[in-house]
Amino acid sequence: MSEQASFQTPFYREDRIIGKHVFGNLYGIDPAILNDKEYLRELVLEAVKIANMNLVEVKAWSFGGKKGGVSVIALVEESHIALHTWNEYNYATLDVYTCGEHSDPQAAFKFIVDNLKPRKYQVFYADRSSE
């Protein structure tokens, strides 16, 4: 498992955008979960709530073929959550990006990872705040 880090913003101004981006790669996920579009959609919806985000719309698609999988995109007022799975590789990517000081993308990322139960994963953090 990867270490958890926290965002350190060097300063705060009222007119500043606080951008927090957590993204990663998840390996060794049960193939039955990777193909379950409704389960993945519900997982992302719950992550939106956990992260204190405001949902605008969620969409989910299943893709067939050798490298098929599922994509779930949640558009939130604060930005987005994107989850993409690949059946053949038991692999997924997860992207959680929020703007604003009251949302918690790390909580959303952790919730999704805890429920997908990958054998291992990588997590990356980026400060996407304005100056």
MDTraj code that builds the backbone (N, CA, C; nanometers):
import mdtraj as md
import numpy as np

residues = "MET SER GLU GLN ALA SER PHE GLN THR PRO PHE TYR ARG GLU ASP ARG ILE ILE GLY LYS HIS VAL PHE GLY ASN LEU TYR GLY ILE ASP PRO ALA ILE LEU ASN ASP LYS GLU TYR LEU ARG GLU LEU VAL LEU GLU ALA VAL LYS ILE ALA ASN MET ASN LEU VAL GLU VAL LYS ALA TRP SER PHE GLY GLY LYS LYS GLY GLY VAL SER VAL ILE ALA LEU VAL GLU GLU SER HIS ILE ALA LEU HIS THR TRP ASN GLU TYR ASN TYR ALA THR LEU ASP VAL TYR THR CYS GLY GLU HIS SER ASP PRO GLN ALA ALA PHE LYS PHE ILE VAL ASP ASN LEU LYS PRO ARG LYS TYR GLN VAL PHE TYR ALA ASP ARG SER SER GLU".split()
xyz = np.array([
    [0.0826, -0.1176, 0.0000],
    [0.0000, 0.0000, 0.0000],
    [0.0877, 0.1248, 0.0000],
    [0.0356, 0.2276, -0.0540],
    [0.1080, 0.3535, -0.0618],
    [0.0847, 0.4361, 0.0630],
    [0.1806, 0.5222, 0.0909],
    [0.1676, 0.6114, 0.2051],
    [0.0622, 0.7172, 0.1773],
    [-0.0039, 0.7591, 0.2811],
    [-0.0980, 0.8695, 0.2703],
    [-0.0219, 0.9986, 0.2969],
    [-0.0479, 1.0978, 0.2186],
    [0.0092, 1.2298, 0.2389],
    [-0.1060, 1.3276, 0.2498],
    [-0.0780, 1.4429, 0.3008],
    [-0.1847, 1.5413, 0.3076],
    [-0.1415, 1.6671, 0.2346],
    [-0.2398, 1.7419, 0.1930],
    [-0.2128, 1.8640, 0.1199],
    [-0.1650, 1.9698, 0.2160],
    [-0.0624, 2.0385, 0.1781],
    [-0.0127, 2.1513, 0.2540],
    [-0.0198, 2.2725, 0.1630],
    [-0.1143, 2.3600, 0.1857],
    [-0.1209, 2.4815, 0.1063],
    [-0.0410, 2.5887, 0.1780],
    [0.0497, 2.6565, 0.1074],
    [0.1424, 2.7478, 0.1723],
    [0.0761, 2.8698, 0.2347],
    [-0.0365, 2.9117, 0.1833],
    [-0.1071, 3.0268, 0.2388],
    [-0.2503, 3.0252, 0.1879],
    [-0.3328, 3.1066, 0.2476],
    [-0.4720, 3.1136, 0.2055],
    [-0.5121, 3.2588, 0.1890],
    [-0.5735, 3.2864, 0.0761],
    [-0.6358, 3.4171, 0.0511],
    [-0.7785, 3.3896, 0.0099],
    [-0.8668, 3.4768, 0.0467],
    [-1.0075, 3.4567, 0.0154],
    [-1.0335, 3.4469, -0.1342],
    [-0.9534, 3.5142, -0.2147],
    [-0.9745, 3.5141, -0.3592],
    [-0.8943, 3.4055, -0.4307],
    [-0.8428, 3.3107, -0.3575],
    [-0.7586, 3.2044, -0.4123],
    [-0.8419, 3.0790, -0.4378],
    [-0.8121, 3.0075, -0.5451],
    [-0.8731, 2.8768, -0.5715],
    [-0.7893, 2.7715, -0.5005],
    [-0.8532, 2.6886, -0.4199],
    [-0.7849, 2.5791, -0.3515],
    [-0.8134, 2.4529, -0.4333],
    [-0.7155, 2.4088, -0.5128],
    [-0.7319, 2.2910, -0.5975],
    [-0.6569, 2.1726, -0.5385],
    [-0.7295, 2.0620, -0.5167],
    [-0.6708, 1.9408, -0.4597],
    [-0.6975, 1.8250, -0.5558],
    [-0.5925, 1.7594, -0.5981],
    [-0.6041, 1.6534, -0.6980],
    [-0.5384, 1.5267, -0.6430],
    [-0.6155, 1.4207, -0.6345],
    [-0.5673, 1.2895, -0.5914],
    [-0.5974, 1.1932, -0.7055],
    [-0.4962, 1.1195, -0.7499],
    [-0.5179, 1.0276, -0.8617],
    [-0.4254, 0.9089, -0.8468],
    [-0.4620, 0.7988, -0.9101],
    [-0.3783, 0.6814, -0.8947],
    [-0.4170, 0.5660, -0.9845],
    [-0.3379, 0.4595, -0.9697],
    [-0.3520, 0.3359, -1.0460],
    [-0.3794, 0.2229, -0.9480],
    [-0.4776, 0.1398, -0.9794],
    [-0.5184, 0.0298, -0.8925],
    [-0.4983, -0.1018, -0.9669],
    [-0.4253, -0.1944, -0.9060],
    [-0.3868, -0.3196, -0.9712],
    [-0.4453, -0.4399, -0.8977],
    [-0.4800, -0.5426, -0.9746],
    [-0.5237, -0.6689, -0.9157],
    [-0.6626, -0.6631, -0.8544],
    [-0.7558, -0.6034, -0.9259],
    [-0.8942, -0.5931, -0.8781],
    [-0.9742, -0.7127, -0.9301],
    [-1.0651, -0.7629, -0.8506],
    [-1.1526, -0.8727, -0.8902],
    [-1.2243, -0.8364, -1.0202],
    [-1.2115, -0.9193, -1.1253],
    [-1.2736, -0.8887, -1.2545],
    [-1.4258, -0.8704, -1.2482],
    [-1.4921, -0.9383, -1.1571],
    [-1.6380, -0.9242, -1.1458],
    [-1.6739, -0.7817, -1.1043],
    [-1.5931, -0.7211, -1.0203],
    [-1.6177, -0.5826, -0.9781],
    [-1.5890, -0.4869, -1.0929],
    [-1.4824, -0.5134, -1.1677],
    [-1.4426, -0.4237, -1.2769],
    [-1.5490, -0.4101, -1.3855],
    [-1.6331, -0.5099, -1.3983],
    [-1.7359, -0.5104, -1.5028],
    [-1.8738, -0.4678, -1.4541],
    [-1.8872, -0.4435, -1.3255],
    [-2.0187, -0.4148, -1.2681],
    [-2.0465, -0.2646, -1.2728],
    [-2.1036, -0.2201, -1.3835],
    [-2.1262, -0.0776, -1.4075],
    [-2.2105, -0.0143, -1.2972],
    [-2.3169, -0.0790, -1.2558],
    [-2.4047, -0.0202, -1.1536],
    [-2.3347, -0.0105, -1.0185],
    [-2.2602, -0.1143, -0.9816],
    [-2.1858, -0.1093, -0.8553],
    [-2.0853, 0.0056, -0.8568],
    [-2.0110, 0.0187, -0.9659],
    [-1.9102, 0.1243, -0.9759],
    [-1.9756, 0.2623, -0.9750],
    [-2.0882, 0.2758, -1.0404],
    [-2.1618, 0.4025, -1.0412],
    [-2.2039, 0.4398, -0.8988],
    [-2.2591, 0.3449, -0.8258],
    [-2.3024, 0.3699, -0.6876],
    [-2.1827, 0.4011, -0.5968],
    [-2.0714, 0.3354, -0.6214],
    [-1.9493, 0.3601, -0.5447],
    [-1.9032, 0.5053, -0.5621],
    [-1.9043, 0.5528, -0.6850],
    [-1.8637, 0.6915, -0.7126],
    [-1.9633, 0.7891, -0.6504],
    [-2.0919, 0.7587, -0.6585],
    [-2.1920, 0.8461, -0.5974],
    [-2.1722, 0.8574, -0.4460],
    [-2.1424, 0.7476, -0.3824],
    [-2.1177, 0.7513, -0.2376],
    [-1.9902, 0.8291, -0.2067],
    [-1.8884, 0.8149, -0.2907],
    [-1.7630, 0.8899, -0.2710],
    [-1.7865, 1.0401, -0.2810],
    [-1.8775, 1.0813, -0.3686],
    [-1.9126, 1.2229, -0.3808],
    [-1.9639, 1.2748, -0.2465],
    [-2.0516, 1.1983, -0.1824],
    [-2.1065, 1.2387, -0.0524],
    [-1.9976, 1.2424, 0.0544],
    [-1.9163, 1.1380, 0.0594],
    [-1.8113, 1.1285, 0.1603],
    [-1.7139, 1.2450, 0.1502],
    [-1.6877, 1.2903, 0.0281],
    [-1.5909, 1.3981, 0.0054],
    [-1.6528, 1.5374, 0.0184],
    [-1.7797, 1.5438, 0.0558],
    [-1.8465, 1.6721, 0.0733],
    [-1.8525, 1.7513, -0.0572],
    [-1.8843, 1.6813, -0.1656],
    [-1.8979, 1.7428, -0.2972],
    [-2.0462, 1.7555, -0.3312],
    [-2.0766, 1.8409, -0.4274],
    [-2.2134, 1.8620, -0.4729],
    [-2.2285, 1.8082, -0.6146],
    [-2.3047, 1.7008, -0.6279],
    [-2.3215, 1.6332, -0.7561],
    [-2.3988, 1.7182, -0.8556],
    [-2.3466, 1.7266, -0.9774],
    [-2.4175, 1.7871, -1.0896],
    [-2.4795, 1.6751, -1.1731],
    [-2.3971, 1.5760, -1.2114],
    [-2.4447, 1.4638, -1.2920],
    [-2.3429, 1.3505, -1.2856],
    [-2.3930, 1.2291, -1.2975],
    [-2.3042, 1.1129, -1.3065],
    [-2.3441, 1.0333, -1.4303],
    [-2.2448, 0.9817, -1.5013],
    [-2.2663, 0.8978, -1.6183],
    [-2.1764, 0.7752, -1.6063],
    [-2.2243, 0.6621, -1.6586],
    [-2.1454, 0.5393, -1.6574],
    [-2.1638, 0.4675, -1.7906],
    [-2.0567, 0.4093, -1.8402],
    [-2.0574, 0.3385, -1.9679],
    [-1.9829, 0.2066, -1.9522],
    [-2.0318, 0.1034, -2.0222],
    [-1.9608, -0.0244, -2.0326],
    [-1.9037, -0.0351, -2.1727],
    [-1.7823, -0.0866, -2.1813],
    [-1.7161, -0.1042, -2.3095],
    [-1.6805, -0.2507, -2.3260],
    [-1.7091, -0.3058, -2.4425],
    [-1.6786, -0.4454, -2.4694],
    [-1.5411, -0.4591, -2.5314],
    [-1.5170, -0.5756, -2.5879],
    [-1.3898, -0.6002, -2.6538],
    [-1.2837, -0.6510, -2.5590],
    [-1.1698, -0.6811, -2.6154],
    [-1.0603, -0.7402, -2.5392],
    [-1.0182, -0.6535, -2.4204],
    [-1.0140, -0.5241, -2.4413],
    [-0.9714, -0.4339, -2.3339],
    [-1.0894, -0.3568, -2.2759],
    [-1.2073, -0.4178, -2.2801],
    [-1.3277, -0.3515, -2.2320],
    [-1.3233, -0.3244, -2.0829],
    [-1.4182, -0.2470, -2.0399],
    [-1.4279, -0.2130, -1.8989],
    [-1.5428, -0.1170, -1.8781],
    [-1.5318, -0.0403, -1.7728],
    [-1.6352, 0.0549, -1.7356],
    [-1.5701, 0.1902, -1.7100],
    [-1.6385, 0.2962, -1.7482],
    [-1.5979, 0.4316, -1.7118],
    [-1.7135, 0.4969, -1.6387],
    [-1.6816, 0.5628, -1.5283],
    [-1.7807, 0.6376, -1.4515],
    [-1.7237, 0.7775, -1.4316],
    [-1.8022, 0.8761, -1.4688],
    [-1.7618, 1.0155, -1.4521],
    [-1.8693, 1.0858, -1.3693],
    [-1.8269, 1.1472, -1.2587],
    [-1.9175, 1.2298, -1.1795],
    [-1.8718, 1.3739, -1.1939],
    [-1.9577, 1.4544, -1.2500],
    [-1.9333, 1.5977, -1.2560],
    [-1.9894, 1.6561, -1.1273],
    [-1.9061, 1.7264, -1.0542],
    [-1.9483, 1.7894, -0.9299],
    [-1.9215, 1.9389, -0.9397],
    [-1.9904, 2.0159, -0.8592],
    [-1.9678, 2.1608, -0.8610],
    [-1.8209, 2.1928, -0.8360],
    [-1.7547, 2.1096, -0.7588],
    [-1.6152, 2.1323, -0.7225],
    [-1.5169, 2.0810, -0.8277],
    [-1.5561, 1.9965, -0.9197],
    [-1.4786, 1.9477, -1.0332],
    [-1.5268, 1.8096, -1.0762],
    [-1.4529, 1.6996, -1.0420],
    [-1.4952, 1.5687, -1.0928],
    [-1.4317, 1.4506, -1.0186],
    [-1.4953, 1.3345, -1.0383],
    [-1.4365, 1.2043, -1.0072],
    [-1.4457, 1.1240, -1.1359],
    [-1.3357, 1.0606, -1.1757],
    [-1.3343, 0.9749, -1.2947],
    [-1.2732, 0.8395, -1.2578],
    [-1.3463, 0.7332, -1.2853],
    [-1.3000, 0.5969, -1.2607],
    [-1.3075, 0.5213, -1.3929],
    [-1.1968, 0.4594, -1.4331],
    [-1.1905, 0.3818, -1.5577],
    [-1.1327, 0.2443, -1.5250],
    [-1.1970, 0.1379, -1.5753],
    [-1.1482, 0.0021, -1.5506],
    [-1.1144, -0.0674, -1.6825],
    [-1.0212, -0.1615, -1.6757],
    [-0.9816, -0.2442, -1.7904],
    [-0.9881, -0.3898, -1.7464],
    [-1.0822, -0.4655, -1.8097],
    [-1.1051, -0.6053, -1.7723],
    [-0.9810, -0.6921, -1.7853],
    [-0.9185, -0.6854, -1.9006],
    [-0.8086, -0.7758, -1.9314],
    [-0.6921, -0.7621, -1.8343],
    [-0.6780, -0.6470, -1.7756],
    [-0.5612, -0.6208, -1.6908],
    [-0.5944, -0.6157, -1.5419],
    [-0.7209, -0.6366, -1.5052],
    [-0.7631, -0.6250, -1.3645],
    [-0.7124, -0.4937, -1.3055],
    [-0.7312, -0.3878, -1.3814],
    [-0.6680, -0.2587, -1.3565],
    [-0.7703, -0.1468, -1.3635],
    [-0.7474, -0.0427, -1.2844],
    [-0.8331, 0.0753, -1.2901],
    [-0.7492, 0.1997, -1.2641],
    [-0.7977, 0.3125, -1.3156],
    [-0.7400, 0.4415, -1.2799],
    [-0.8501, 0.5217, -1.2115],
    [-0.8078, 0.6045, -1.1172],
    [-0.9018, 0.6843, -1.0393],
    [-0.8473, 0.8256, -1.0282],
    [-0.9337, 0.9217, -1.0552],
    [-0.8961, 1.0629, -1.0570],
    [-1.0013, 1.1394, -0.9769],
    [-0.9585, 1.2078, -0.8713],
    [-1.0504, 1.2875, -0.7896],
    [-0.9903, 1.4275, -0.7780],
    [-1.0608, 1.5243, -0.8336],
    [-1.0113, 1.6612, -0.8341],
    [-1.1202, 1.7525, -0.7803],
    [-1.0836, 1.8363, -0.6843],
    [-1.1805, 1.9301, -0.6288],
    [-1.1190, 2.0683, -0.6161],
    [-1.2046, 2.1673, -0.6244],
    [-1.1676, 2.3058, -0.5971],
    [-1.2482, 2.3476, -0.4749],
    [-1.1853, 2.4151, -0.3861],
    [-1.2553, 2.4620, -0.2671],
    [-1.1981, 2.4001, -0.1426],
    [-1.2068, 2.4736, -0.0362],
    [-1.1449, 2.4289, 0.0882],
    [-1.2294, 2.3288, 0.1653],
    [-1.3568, 2.3090, 0.1305],
    [-1.4452, 2.2246, 0.2108],
    [-1.4593, 2.0815, 0.1585],
    [-1.4051, 2.0528, 0.0421],
    [-1.4153, 1.9171, -0.0124],
    [-1.2906, 1.8371, 0.0253],
    [-1.3045, 1.7049, 0.0226],
    [-1.1964, 1.6165, 0.0665],
    [-1.1732, 1.5051, -0.0364],
    [-1.0938, 1.5322, -0.1408],
    [-1.0720, 1.4302, -0.2429],
    [-0.9993, 1.3071, -0.1898],
    [-0.9173, 1.3243, -0.0868],
    [-0.8482, 1.2085, -0.0294],
    [-0.9473, 1.1093, 0.0299],
    [-1.0524, 1.1580, 0.0936],
    [-1.1540, 1.0693, 0.1513],
    [-1.2264, 0.9922, 0.0417],
    [-1.2578, 1.0593, -0.0700],
    [-1.3240, 0.9919, -0.1817],
    [-1.2334, 0.8845, -0.2406],
    [-1.1058, 0.9184, -0.2621],
    [-1.0102, 0.8230, -0.3174],
    [-0.9992, 0.7007, -0.2269],
    [-0.9809, 0.7238, -0.0977],
    [-0.9665, 0.6132, -0.0021],
    [-1.0909, 0.5256, -0.0001],
    [-1.2090, 0.5858, -0.0007],
    [-1.3328, 0.5095, 0.0010],
    [-1.3420, 0.4164, -0.1206],
    [-1.3124, 0.4686, -0.2371],
    [-1.3204, 0.3868, -0.3584],
    [-1.2168, 0.2749, -0.3556],
    [-1.0935, 0.3076, -0.3182],
    [-0.9882, 0.2049, -0.3101],
    [-1.0262, 0.0975, -0.2079],
    [-1.0734, 0.1377, -0.0912],
    [-1.1118, 0.0402, 0.0115],
    [-1.2194, -0.0556, -0.0393],
    [-1.3096, -0.0077, -0.1245],
    [-1.4170, -0.0922, -0.1750],
    [-1.3783, -0.1747, -0.2972],
    [-1.2841, -0.1274, -0.3764],
    [-1.2376, -0.2053, -0.4918],
    [-1.1362, -0.3121, -0.4514],
    [-1.0712, -0.2935, -0.3371],
    [-0.9785, -0.3915, -0.2804],
    [-0.8693, -0.4361, -0.3789],
    [-0.7957, -0.3420, -0.4374],
    [-0.6867, -0.3833, -0.5264],
    [-0.5760, -0.4527, -0.4471],
    [-0.5006, -0.5406, -0.5150],
    [-0.3844, -0.6033, -0.4503],
    [-0.2817, -0.4981, -0.4126],
    [-0.2680, -0.3968, -0.4993],
    [-0.1784, -0.2852, -0.4698],
    [-0.2277, -0.1637, -0.5470],
    [-0.1810, -0.0479, -0.5039],
    [-0.2183, 0.0737, -0.5751],
    [-0.1123, 0.1806, -0.5546],
    [-0.1155, 0.2772, -0.6443],
    [-0.0314, 0.3958, -0.6355],
    [-0.1245, 0.5143, -0.6182],
    [-0.0800, 0.6114, -0.5407],
    [-0.1591, 0.7328, -0.5237],
    [-0.0663, 0.8527, -0.5392],
    [-0.1153, 0.9543, -0.6087],
    [-0.0382, 1.0753, -0.6355],
    [-0.1217, 1.1961, -0.5926],
    [-0.0545, 1.3016, -0.5557],
    [-0.1204, 1.4233, -0.5109],
    [-0.0650, 1.5409, -0.5867],
    [-0.1524, 1.6330, -0.6223],
    [-0.1072, 1.7564, -0.6863],
    [-0.1842, 1.8723, -0.6258],
    [-0.1115, 1.9786, -0.5964],
    [-0.1738, 2.1028, -0.5528],
    [-0.2062, 2.1809, -0.6800],
    [-0.3337, 2.2014, -0.7063],
    [-0.3774, 2.2705, -0.8277],
    [-0.4373, 2.4060, -0.7921],
    [-0.3861, 2.4649, -0.6851],
    [-0.4359, 2.5931, -0.6370],
    [-0.3806, 2.7077, -0.7204],
    [-0.4576, 2.8155, -0.7243],
    [-0.4082, 2.9355, -0.7901],
    [-0.3073, 3.0042, -0.6987],
    [-0.2361, 3.0988, -0.7542],
    [-0.1356, 3.1699, -0.6732],
    [-0.2014, 3.2661, -0.5781],
])
top = md.Topology()
chain = top.add_chain()
for i, resn in enumerate(residues, 1):
    res = top.add_residue(resn, chain, resSeq=i)
    for name in ("N", "CA", "C"):
        top.add_atom(name, md.element.get_by_symbol(name[0]), res)
traj = md.Trajectory(xyz[None], top)
